[in-house]
């Protein structure tokens, strides 16, 4: 896989539309990818995607639906509002993921994609099936609940990320990331780093995003 400078993605992990849009307004131009977060999508639906698309017509917009079923319908609904990418949970069936991919590409073109969110139990055999179905993006997590319970990034996580990259996936990583944790991934061809509160709840969100980008350039540039 061709190496590239990892992207920076901001996750709008807010409970209200107003909070999410305010955060996007502050840092949207500082990042590469803007994520309509799951919690807010559950509150207001794809209205959030539509507003983000109008505010940032040239940015990649992700609908973090963590879709588990009705993939074609969910993908269509978000794509018509302007989502370039959409997430499916890894426990979704292959037909759900495949129908989501077909629907988002029908609406937004062949560059639109489905990302598989890796939570809980999944296997590399499943991962190969996703690749065979044309899905080449995965998101490797340390979940919010796991982090609150004391989990942290470890050697096992880094090995898993490396193996997924070797399989041919573009792997984004997320979960408790800050500028200081980026160095853990030095040597890995990470596709994107996804950060939420470490950017949006910083004293200076713009500076926080800029510092992320600066550190990414230092390590991978």
Secondary structure, 3 states (H helix, E strand, C coil): CCCCCCEEEEEECCCCHHHHHHHHHHHHHHCCEEEECHHHHHHHCCHHHHHHHHHCCCCEEEEEEEECCCHHHHHHHHHHHCCCEEEEECCCCHHHHHHHHHHHHHHHCCCCEEEEEECCCCCHHHHHHHHHCCCCEEEEECCHHHHHCCCCCCHHHHHHHHHHHHHCCEEEEECCCCHHHHHHHCCCCCCEEEECHHHHCCCCHHHHHHHHHHHHHHHHC
